[in-house]
Amino acid sequence: ARKQSSMGKRNKVSCAISKIQQSTTREENAMATSMATNIVADGFTSKSRLKNAKVKNPPKCGAFKERPAAKTSFRKFYERGDFPIALEHDTKGNKIAWKVELEKLDYHHYLPLFFDGLRETEHPYEFFARQGVHDMLEHGGQKILPVVPQLIIPLKSALNTRNHKVVCTTLKVLQHLVVSGEMVGEALVPYYRQILPILNIFKNKNINCGDRIDYSQQRRENMGDLIQETLESFERTGGEDAFINIKYMVPTYESCMLN
């Protein structure tokens, strides 16, 4: 009887131990399975070669992502009241009231500052910078050509923001700039390497709206169309070396004059 009772106790203990071992094994297997299925690994690493590992997608390069624009010199000068301008309201809308004749302005000082303001997106800085640039280009004449080298950095900075509105405004200014005076288009040719890379990135960025009406074309806010117009303006006004330099920076561009 004693032997039977001791054997019964041993059997109970062994059964309990086996149950504990089985439960532990199940928990370990479950943890291993969950860990294997939840592994997210970088590409080309040892973890990425595991059976149940999931490889992360490659990071986005962000070519079309907007860049934050730093505070412009135009805003600082405007807030100090250093510009001879004021806002005038009439029946056609807002316009700039110049306190001096545009022909008497120091273009070496003011024109680069207004070009720097093309990065602005807030009112009234945006309006004054954009309208001021067009007013000065319209009345500048021979004063514009000597200032062209000073305009490259502001133009490049505005394009590099990759902001849709800023880029479209800058493209319209470039189209106005090349026809604002003699030889201005040719003077821009050596600076194509600073201006055209962003145009190459966004050249084919058009809106695919199917059979719907794209009203941005009427407002001249379609970036792809504006870039094509700008490149054609560069080719027409840039002289005989314009096309080959444009083609070098924008390989998909086709001449509007040779074809």
Secondary structure, 3 states (H helix, E strand, C coil): CHHHHHHHHHHHHHHHHHHHHHHHHHHHHHHHHHHHHCCEECCCCCHHHCCCCEECCCCCCCCCCCCCCCCCHHHHHHHCCCCCEEEEEECCEEEEEECCCHHHCCHHHHHHHHHHHHHCCCCCHHHHHHHHHHHHHHHHHHHCHHHHHHHHHHHHHHHHCCCHHHHHHHHHHHHHHHCCCCCHHHHHHHHHHHHHHHHHHHCCCCCCCCCCCCHHHHCCCCHHHHHHHHHHHHHHHCCCCHHHHHHHHCCCCCCCCCC
